[in-house]
Amino acid sequence: MNTQLPPFTPTDAAEAAGKDSASGWPAPTYALVRAMEDVMAKRHEQIFKFGHTPVADLAKPLRAFALDLEGEARGVLDDVQFRKPSDRIRRRLVKLAALALATIDRIDNQGE
């Protein structure tokens, strides 16, 4: 029995969202944009409020970034497991995403 599904295409996504398939992807929702804005605001805070600039981050070992990511991810998992309020989980996820961006910046700047 073949249970493999056909590949998912942008047209399928548009139809699933109830949008016109001729336009391609469905229009993004405000919540999606809000999440990106919140992550960028948190990254901005990391840089300008706490001094975690890309240059300063070069002094921190990459392993430390990985451990920070692990700790934040475990915090999210614990909050979900113990049914903490969704706003608390969201705040942790925003922080985790901003930390992931900082880690990517650290990797990108390491070769310069």
C-alpha positions as CSV (number, residue, x, y, z in Angstrom):
1,M,0.0,0.0,0.0
2,N,1.5,3.3,-1.1
3,T,0.8,6.0,1.6
4,Q,3.1,8.6,0.3
5,L,1.5,12.0,-0.2
6,P,2.1,14.3,-3.1
7,P,4.4,17.2,-2.5
8,F,2.8,20.3,-0.9
9,T,2.9,23.3,-3.2
10,P,2.1,27.0,-2.7
11,T,-1.1,26.5,-4.6
12,D,-2.2,23.8,-2.1
13,A,-1.4,26.2,0.8
14,A,-3.5,29.0,-0.9
15,E,-6.4,26.6,-1.3
16,A,-6.1,25.3,2.2
17,A,-6.2,28.9,3.5
18,G,-9.2,29.6,1.4
19,K,-7.3,32.1,-0.8
20,D,-7.3,32.4,-4.6
21,S,-4.8,29.8,-5.9
22,A,-3.8,32.1,-8.8
23,S,-2.2,34.5,-6.3
24,G,0.2,31.8,-4.9
25,W,0.9,32.0,-1.2
26,P,-1.9,33.3,1.1
27,A,-1.4,36.7,2.5
28,P,0.5,36.6,5.8
29,T,-1.5,37.3,8.9
30,Y,-0.7,40.1,11.3
31,A,0.3,37.5,14.0
32,L,3.1,36.3,11.7
33,V,4.4,39.8,11.2
34,R,4.0,40.5,14.9
35,A,6.1,37.5,15.8
36,M,8.9,38.6,13.6
37,E,8.8,42.1,14.9
38,D,8.9,40.8,18.5
39,V,12.0,38.6,17.8
40,M,13.8,41.5,16.1
41,A,12.9,43.8,19.0
42,K,14.3,41.3,21.4
43,R,17.5,41.0,19.4
44,H,17.7,44.8,19.3
45,E,17.4,44.8,23.1
46,Q,20.1,42.2,23.4
47,I,22.5,44.4,21.4
48,F,21.7,47.9,22.7
49,K,20.5,47.3,26.3
50,F,22.8,44.4,27.2
51,G,25.7,45.0,24.9
52,H,25.6,41.7,23.1
53,T,26.9,43.2,19.9
54,P,28.2,40.9,17.1
55,V,31.8,42.2,17.9
56,A,31.4,41.5,21.6
57,D,29.8,38.1,20.9
58,L,33.0,37.0,19.2
59,A,34.7,36.8,22.6
60,K,32.1,34.2,23.7
61,P,32.7,30.6,22.6
62,L,30.2,29.1,20.2
63,R,29.6,26.3,22.6
64,A,28.3,28.9,25.1
65,F,25.7,30.0,22.6
66,A,24.6,26.3,22.0
67,L,24.3,25.8,25.8
68,D,22.2,29.0,26.1
69,L,19.9,27.8,23.3
70,E,19.6,24.4,25.0
71,G,18.7,26.1,28.3
72,E,16.0,28.3,26.7
73,A,14.6,25.4,24.7
74,R,14.3,23.3,27.9
75,G,12.6,26.2,29.6
76,V,10.0,26.3,26.8
77,L,9.5,22.6,27.1
78,D,9.0,22.8,30.8
79,D,6.5,25.6,30.5
80,V,4.5,23.6,28.0
81,Q,4.7,20.4,30.0
82,F,3.6,22.2,33.2
83,R,0.9,24.2,31.4
84,K,2.2,27.6,32.1
85,P,0.4,30.6,30.6
86,S,0.7,30.9,26.8
87,D,2.1,34.5,27.1
88,R,5.0,33.2,29.2
89,I,5.7,30.4,26.6
90,R,5.5,33.0,23.8
91,R,8.0,35.3,25.6
92,R,10.4,32.4,26.0
93,L,10.1,31.4,22.3
94,V,10.7,35.0,21.2
95,K,13.9,35.1,23.4
96,L,14.9,31.7,22.0
97,A,14.5,32.9,18.4
98,A,16.5,36.1,19.1
99,L,19.2,34.0,20.7
100,A,19.2,31.8,17.6
101,L,19.7,34.9,15.5
102,A,22.6,36.0,17.7
103,T,24.1,32.5,17.3
104,I,23.8,32.8,13.5
105,D,25.4,36.3,13.7
106,R,28.2,34.8,15.8
107,I,28.9,32.1,13.2
108,D,28.7,34.6,10.3
109,N,31.2,37.0,12.0
110,Q,33.6,34.3,13.1
111,G,35.1,34.0,9.6
112,E,35.6,37.8,9.1
